[in-house]
Amino acid sequence: MPTGTLQQANPATQTVSRRDQTSQAPDAYASFIRESRKCNQLALAIAGNAFGAFISKTIKPSPGYLRGIWVIVKATGGSGATTVTATADAPWSAIQAFTLRDAFGSVVFQADGYGMYLIHLYSGQVGAAGLQDPTKDTWFSNVAVGASASGNFQFALYVPLEFDPDTAYCSLPSMNAAAQMTVNIQLGPSSAVYGVAPTNLPSIEVDIEQEYWAVPISDPSLTPPDDGSSHQWTQSIGQQNIASNSNNRIQLPDVGTYLSSIICVFRDSTNARIDTVITTGDLELWVDGVPVRIEDFRVNTSRMYREFGITPRPTGVIVYTFRNSAGWIVNMDNMELLLPTTPGTLLELFSGAWGTFSNSPATIQTYTGKLYPVGVVPEHNF
């Protein structure tokens, strides 16, 4: 038998290993996240933008797999003698449209600023139990309003790509300097942020920071599971309008793969978010002509609170999540309850009695999370 040393573990003699793990060869069966590291870096800093400006930039490659990006918006330098007021969707409406494309131009994330805010709250990819609320960030600053107010504000929103932070599933390879991702940001006009604007409008700075998994130094061939899979978010609108006191079904357009979440926003003809359209009868979610959810509005909103911990609920917002397979709080699941759809799937929202509201007709704006696996969706064992 080999002679024991102080560097080797020998349970029979009640000794433990004193050998550095880093001095040993890496485990041949090590996982990607065990050998990698979570890292972040500044990708872009674009200062001096006016309201309504258009920003189009390539994102420099990260030495690994992109988990997501932070979009940081800072409006500074406003002043004047007016009594400043803000719109209902401010400050998020400072972003009118945001699009992230991969190296081949395919859209992997597309939403307006308010949708980015809702995805931050309700995707299950940013945090849980109310801690994902960006208004609770210590440096968040809402629009400065009131007499002679500046109208300044600042916020940060996360654009998630990684679907499972425990395995790095859906993190996107982004280390090729010859094949870079691009970001397009259309800033909103001042009227999207202010009811009454300050005399001198603020200047807007947009910074983008990347979060990524580094390429494992011990074994660069290690990759996230099912490398090349992606989880994407898209913004759409229901195929039909809703008239006051009607009872029609509204077809939702984003189908064709596994759905993780559907965030619905009800707006009247003035684009104001409203609850009155959904507070009268039961709200129903139908899949291929079969109702899978028939529930009172209050049951749905109660479930939303238990799943995400967000209070108060944003006016006009209803969320259907398919990430609640591992418990009430939505943050990380085993992906067994994702909703499978095909391009021919008929997905509808219906109420036997849509409510009474002014400024008819209303519309349903949707933000849909969609998983595109390369192979079989990997099972997650807790």
PAKEBA-68181 format. One line per field, with one value per residue (C-alpha): residue number from 1; x, z, y. Coordinates in nm, 4 decimals. Each point is the difference from the previous one (the first is absolute). Layout:
REM residues N
num = NUM,... .
x = X,... .
z = Z,... .
y = Y,... .
***
This chain:
REM residues 382
num = 1,2,3,4,5,6,7,8,9,10,11,12,13,14,15,16,17,18,19,20,21,22,23,24,25,26,27,28,29,30,31,32,33,34,35,36,37,38,39,40,41,42,43,44,45,46,47,48,49,50,51,52,53,54,55,56,57,58,59,60,61,62,63,64,65,66,67,68,69,70,71,72,73,74,75,76,77,78,79,80,81,82,83,84,85,86,87,88,89,90,91,92,93,94,95,96,97,98,99,100,101,102,103,104,105,106,107,108,109,110,111,112,113,114,115,116,117,118,119,120,121,122,123,124,125,126,127,128,129,130,131,132,133,134,135,136,137,138,139,140,141,142,143,144,145,146,147,148,149,150,151,152,153,154,155,156,157,158,159,160,161,162,163,164,165,166,167,168,169,170,171,172,173,174,175,176,177,178,179,180,181,182,183,184,185,186,187,188,189,190,191,192,193,194,195,196,197,198,199,200,201,202,203,204,205,206,207,208,209,210,211,212,213,214,215,216,217,218,219,220,221,222,223,224,225,226,227,228,229,230,231,232,233,234,235,236,237,238,239,240,241,242,243,244,245,246,247,248,249,250,251,252,253,254,255,256,257,258,259,260,261,262,263,264,265,266,267,268,269,270,271,272,273,274,275,276,277,278,279,280,281,282,283,284,285,286,287,288,289,290,291,292,293,294,295,296,297,298,299,300,301,302,303,304,305,306,307,308,309,310,311,312,313,314,315,316,317,318,319,320,321,322,323,324,325,326,327,328,329,330,331,332,333,334,335,336,337,338,339,340,341,342,343,344,345,346,347,348,349,350,351,352,353,354,355,356,357,358,359,360,361,362,363,364,365,366,367,368,369,370,371,372,373,374,375,376,377,378,379,380,381,382 .
x = 0.0000,0.1221,0.1537,-0.2258,0.1172,-0.1343,-0.1157,-0.2389,-0.3262,-0.0063,-0.3318,0.1365,0.2543,-0.2383,0.1986,-0.1297,0.1421,0.2415,0.0514,-0.1041,-0.2898,0.1668,0.3034,-0.2106,-0.1077,-0.3565,-0.2780,-0.0753,-0.3711,0.0006,-0.2934,0.0330,-0.0977,0.2389,0.2962,-0.1245,-0.0490,-0.2697,0.1469,-0.1187,0.1369,-0.1029,-0.1037,-0.1207,-0.0276,-0.1954,-0.0407,-0.1617,-0.3127,-0.3131,-0.3548,-0.1030,0.3579,0.0805,0.2954,0.1411,0.3198,0.1841,0.0733,0.3618,0.0533,0.0325,0.2520,-0.2710,-0.3761,-0.2312,-0.2499,-0.1737,0.0596,-0.0789,-0.1477,0.0696,-0.1791,0.0975,-0.1827,0.1833,0.0240,-0.3708,-0.1183,-0.2694,-0.2836,-0.2916,-0.1939,0.1241,-0.2275,0.0738,-0.1984,-0.1324,0.2698,0.2912,0.2930,0.0034,-0.1633,0.3284,0.0753,-0.2474,0.1473,0.2898,0.1309,0.2901,0.1182,0.2465,0.2961,-0.2194,-0.2671,-0.2565,-0.1984,0.0470,-0.1662,-0.2515,-0.2162,-0.0780,0.1237,-0.3118,0.0140,0.3657,-0.1140,-0.2704,0.2436,0.2368,-0.2863,-0.1722,0.2425,0.1395,0.3451,0.1016,-0.0901,-0.2942,-0.2172,-0.0186,0.3781,-0.0108,-0.1885,0.2312,-0.1673,0.1480,0.3571,0.1844,0.0923,-0.3286,-0.1401,-0.3483,-0.0833,0.0514,-0.3388,-0.1574,0.0575,0.3292,0.1010,0.2847,-0.1785,0.3166,-0.0175,0.2132,-0.0679,0.1532,-0.1802,0.1353,-0.0401,0.0171,0.1304,0.0980,-0.3037,0.1451,0.2684,0.0828,0.1319,0.0539,-0.2633,-0.0716,0.3043,0.1116,0.3560,0.1363,0.3780,0.0455,0.1248,-0.1041,-0.3610,-0.1359,-0.3487,-0.1718,-0.2339,-0.2483,-0.1614,-0.2642,-0.0357,-0.3509,-0.1045,-0.0234,-0.3808,0.0312,0.1626,-0.1507,-0.3560,0.1585,0.3704,0.2678,0.1004,0.3435,-0.0170,0.2545,0.2699,-0.0129,0.2950,-0.0441,0.2550,0.0000,0.1787,0.0374,-0.0270,0.1628,0.1491,0.3741,0.1411,0.1338,0.3804,0.0355,-0.2048,-0.1043,-0.2079,-0.2562,-0.3205,-0.3418,-0.2477,-0.1582,0.2311,-0.1734,-0.3419,-0.1566,-0.2760,-0.1480,-0.2530,-0.2238,-0.2650,-0.3264,-0.3624,-0.3212,-0.1554,-0.3379,-0.1094,-0.2282,-0.3160,-0.1534,-0.2456,0.0879,0.0796,0.2331,0.3118,0.3366,0.2593,0.3564,0.2582,0.3292,-0.0004,0.2196,0.2238,0.0102,-0.1546,0.1325,-0.2139,-0.2687,-0.0192,-0.3206,-0.0607,-0.3504,-0.0123,-0.2886,-0.0108,0.2103,0.2722,-0.0675,0.0288,-0.3378,-0.1393,-0.3689,0.0008,0.0801,-0.1699,-0.3548,-0.0076,0.2346,0.3202,0.0742,0.3123,-0.0790,0.2433,-0.1255,-0.3618,0.0384,-0.0180,0.3005,-0.0585,-0.3444,0.0341,-0.1198,0.2247,0.0754,0.1174,0.2411,0.1447,0.0264,0.2008,0.2235,0.0830,0.0862,0.2112,0.1948,-0.0426,-0.0740,-0.2359,-0.1722,-0.0733,0.0427,-0.3397,-0.1266,0.2569,-0.0792,0.2681,-0.0199,0.3190,0.0929,0.3053,-0.1743,0.0851,0.2326,-0.2012,-0.2041,0.2799,0.1077,0.3758,0.1424,-0.1992,0.0523,-0.1644,-0.2564,-0.3026,0.1100,-0.2862,0.0815,-0.1457,0.0331,-0.0374,-0.3606,-0.0868,-0.3029,0.0678,-0.2833,-0.1147,-0.3737,-0.2515,-0.3704,-0.0431,0.2792,-0.0481,-0.1402,0.2602,0.0326,0.2177,-0.0988,0.1358,0.2697,0.2950,0.2131,0.3732,0.2057,0.3592,0.0685,0.2945,0.0910,0.2500,0.1696,0.1925,0.2549,-0.0784,-0.2202,-0.0738,0.2431,-0.1548,0.0984,0.0350,0.0040 .
z = 0.0000,-0.0672,0.2866,0.1423,0.0183,0.1589,-0.3470,-0.0369,0.1747,0.2017,0.1835,0.1766,0.1854,0.0312,-0.2219,-0.2677,-0.3249,0.0147,-0.3727,-0.1901,-0.2339,-0.2526,-0.0078,-0.1249,-0.3545,-0.0717,0.0365,-0.3400,0.0838,0.1303,-0.1005,-0.1992,0.2874,0.2386,-0.2232,-0.1181,0.1846,0.0025,-0.1389,-0.1204,-0.2001,-0.1467,-0.3625,-0.1020,0.1444,-0.2186,0.1497,-0.1230,-0.1616,-0.0518,0.0430,-0.3216,-0.0941,-0.1661,0.1220,-0.2032,0.1235,-0.0133,0.3364,0.0468,0.0497,0.3468,0.0634,0.0581,-0.0009,0.0381,0.2866,-0.0531,-0.0160,0.2279,-0.1680,0.2194,-0.0845,0.1650,-0.0813,0.1470,-0.0478,-0.0167,0.1433,-0.0267,0.1683,-0.1082,0.2220,-0.1380,-0.0188,-0.1182,-0.2080,0.1411,-0.1722,0.0951,0.0406,-0.1960,-0.3003,-0.0587,-0.2120,-0.2854,-0.1547,0.0867,-0.2246,0.0572,-0.2987,-0.0262,-0.2393,-0.2927,0.0599,0.1696,0.2694,0.3437,0.2077,-0.1103,0.2213,0.0888,0.3244,0.2005,-0.1264,0.1075,0.3460,0.0082,-0.1210,0.2774,0.2484,-0.1341,-0.2095,0.2934,-0.1519,0.2091,0.3574,0.2205,0.2990,-0.0872,0.0028,-0.3808,0.0148,-0.1684,0.1881,0.3195,-0.1282,0.2404,-0.2732,-0.1956,-0.0437,-0.1385,-0.2130,0.2059,-0.0095,0.1551,-0.0095,-0.1706,-0.0033,-0.2187,-0.1531,0.0542,0.0563,-0.0092,-0.0116,-0.0973,-0.1753,-0.0644,-0.3375,0.0863,-0.2398,0.2367,0.0879,0.2776,0.2148,0.1683,-0.3255,-0.2286,-0.2369,-0.2875,0.0634,-0.3468,-0.1337,-0.0588,-0.0264,-0.3755,-0.0867,-0.3614,0.0925,0.2434,0.1396,-0.0662,0.2073,-0.1321,0.2408,-0.1034,0.2790,0.0524,-0.0542,0.3053,-0.0193,0.0812,0.3347,0.0975,0.0233,0.0473,-0.0872,0.1663,-0.1905,-0.0718,-0.0725,0.1539,-0.2057,-0.0040,0.0501,-0.0797,0.1347,-0.0711,0.2174,-0.0828,0.2367,-0.1290,0.0836,-0.0726,-0.2212,0.2390,0.0030,0.1172,-0.2932,-0.2723,-0.1665,0.2829,-0.0971,0.1533,-0.0506,-0.3464,-0.1224,-0.2536,0.1645,0.0727,0.2026,-0.1691,0.0767,-0.2579,0.0133,-0.1921,0.0084,0.0066,-0.3393,0.0953,0.1914,0.3049,-0.0009,0.3286,0.1331,-0.2769,0.0346,-0.2898,0.0051,-0.0652,-0.1870,0.1291,-0.2802,0.1570,-0.0301,-0.1605,0.2766,0.3812,0.1797,0.3431,0.0713,-0.1499,0.1402,-0.1062,0.0192,-0.0559,-0.1511,-0.1153,-0.3248,0.1562,0.0836,0.3741,0.2047,0.1480,0.2343,-0.0679,-0.3112,0.2082,0.3371,-0.0927,-0.1095,0.0119,-0.1997,-0.2097,-0.1765,-0.2863,-0.1802,-0.3261,0.0965,0.3512,0.3073,0.2240,0.2397,0.1014,0.2977,0.1639,-0.0543,0.3732,0.0003,-0.2821,0.1691,0.3324,-0.1729,-0.1602,0.3421,0.1468,-0.3016,-0.0383,0.3228,-0.1841,0.1642,-0.1082,-0.3272,-0.3002,-0.1299,-0.2984,0.0316,0.0135,-0.0083,-0.0955,0.0960,-0.0853,0.2266,0.3239,-0.0069,0.3010,0.2478,0.0420,-0.0402,-0.3617,-0.0382,-0.1038,-0.1129,-0.1634,-0.3276,0.0091,-0.0194,-0.2952,-0.2467,-0.3279,-0.3072,-0.3769,-0.2717,-0.0320,0.3706,0.0743,0.3158,0.1180,0.2863,0.0609,0.2388,-0.0036,0.1054,-0.0731,0.2269,-0.0525,-0.0833,-0.1747,-0.3047,-0.1786,-0.1561,0.2186,-0.1076,0.1594,-0.0240,0.0642,0.0947,-0.0537,0.1232,-0.2465,0.0359,-0.3147,0.0918,-0.2379,0.1298,0.2785,0.2809,0.2736,0.3205,0.3115,0.3188,0.3259 .
y = 0.0000,0.3556,0.1874,0.2667,0.3584,0.3135,0.1036,-0.2937,-0.0780,-0.3240,-0.0511,-0.3116,0.2116,0.2926,0.2362,0.2333,0.1274,0.2933,0.0091,0.3126,-0.0623,0.2291,-0.2300,-0.2896,-0.0731,0.1182,-0.2513,-0.1524,0.0194,0.3589,0.2166,0.3190,0.2300,-0.1750,0.0786,0.3413,0.3290,0.2663,0.3222,0.3385,0.2927,0.3335,-0.0423,0.3472,0.3508,0.2422,0.3476,0.3198,-0.1451,0.2078,-0.1288,-0.1759,-0.0944,-0.3327,-0.2079,-0.2896,-0.1656,-0.3297,-0.1575,-0.0937,-0.3734,-0.1433,-0.2796,-0.2584,-0.0469,0.2981,-0.0322,0.3342,0.3738,0.2919,0.3065,0.3035,0.3265,0.3295,0.3244,0.3010,0.3736,0.0880,0.3314,0.2657,0.1822,-0.2203,-0.2381,-0.3308,-0.3068,-0.3557,-0.2476,-0.3285,-0.2106,0.2261,-0.0283,-0.3281,0.1665,0.1837,-0.3093,-0.0210,-0.3148,-0.2314,-0.2777,-0.2399,-0.2055,-0.2855,0.0048,-0.1105,0.2633,-0.2233,0.1830,-0.1604,0.2748,0.2629,0.2218,0.3577,0.1548,-0.0809,-0.3578,-0.0220,0.1088,-0.2709,-0.2672,0.1084,-0.0519,-0.3115,-0.2078,-0.1996,0.0652,0.3014,-0.0926,-0.0912,0.0877,0.3694,0.0495,0.0271,0.3314,0.2564,0.2862,-0.1477,0.0412,0.2296,0.2470,-0.0069,0.3490,0.0587,0.3027,0.3162,0.1743,0.3069,0.3740,0.0940,-0.3672,-0.1249,-0.3006,-0.2039,-0.3785,-0.3131,-0.3739,-0.3340,-0.2872,-0.3486,-0.1700,-0.3730,-0.2644,-0.2825,-0.2120,-0.2167,0.1698,-0.3331,-0.1502,0.3048,-0.1444,0.2423,0.2201,0.1077,-0.0387,0.3502,-0.0301,0.0437,0.3507,-0.0570,-0.0834,0.2551,0.0537,0.3336,0.2116,0.2572,0.2457,0.2512,0.2546,0.1310,0.3613,0.2224,-0.0271,-0.3735,0.0847,0.3366,0.1261,0.3421,0.0074,0.2120,0.3139,-0.1443,-0.3727,-0.2367,-0.1662,-0.3808,-0.2354,-0.3691,-0.2484,-0.3721,-0.2551,-0.3688,-0.2937,-0.3183,-0.3379,-0.0081,-0.2747,-0.2676,0.0226,-0.3608,-0.1320,0.2487,-0.2718,0.0122,0.1817,0.0678,-0.2856,-0.0222,0.2759,0.2241,-0.0168,0.3379,0.1570,0.3061,0.2731,0.1654,0.2698,-0.0400,0.1073,-0.2046,-0.0638,0.1534,0.3089,-0.0097,0.2100,0.1116,-0.2666,-0.2473,-0.3715,-0.0824,-0.2166,0.1641,-0.2064,0.0361,-0.0238,-0.1156,-0.3799,-0.2638,-0.1327,-0.0460,0.2988,0.0954,0.3079,0.2202,0.3531,0.1768,0.3747,0.1377,0.3517,0.2180,0.1974,0.2803,-0.2571,0.0348,-0.3201,-0.1009,-0.2668,0.0623,-0.2187,-0.3130,0.0536,-0.1073,-0.3658,-0.2966,0.0249,-0.3091,-0.1289,-0.2396,-0.2313,-0.1539,0.0588,-0.1452,0.2279,-0.0715,0.2932,0.1273,0.2289,0.3153,0.3009,0.0075,-0.3633,0.0736,0.3076,-0.1848,-0.2725,0.2628,0.1405,-0.3417,-0.0949,0.3249,0.2001,0.3250,0.2484,0.2099,-0.1755,0.2327,0.1156,-0.1978,-0.2807,-0.3732,-0.2719,-0.3675,-0.1825,-0.3578,0.0031,-0.1010,-0.3711,0.0145,0.2066,0.3147,0.2541,0.0243,0.0216,-0.3346,-0.3039,-0.3383,0.1121,-0.2808,0.2332,0.2140,0.0362,-0.1808,0.1700,-0.0349,0.2649,-0.1204,0.0220,0.2188,0.1995,0.2250,0.2210,0.0129,0.1463,-0.0654,0.3622,0.2448,0.2997,0.3456,0.2624,0.3327,0.0609,-0.3209,-0.2162,-0.1511,-0.2121,-0.2722,0.0602,-0.3145,-0.0774,-0.3697,-0.2062,-0.2761,-0.2836,-0.1302,-0.3174,-0.1506,-0.3497,-0.1305,0.2450,-0.1057,-0.1310,0.1882,-0.2052,0.1943 .
***
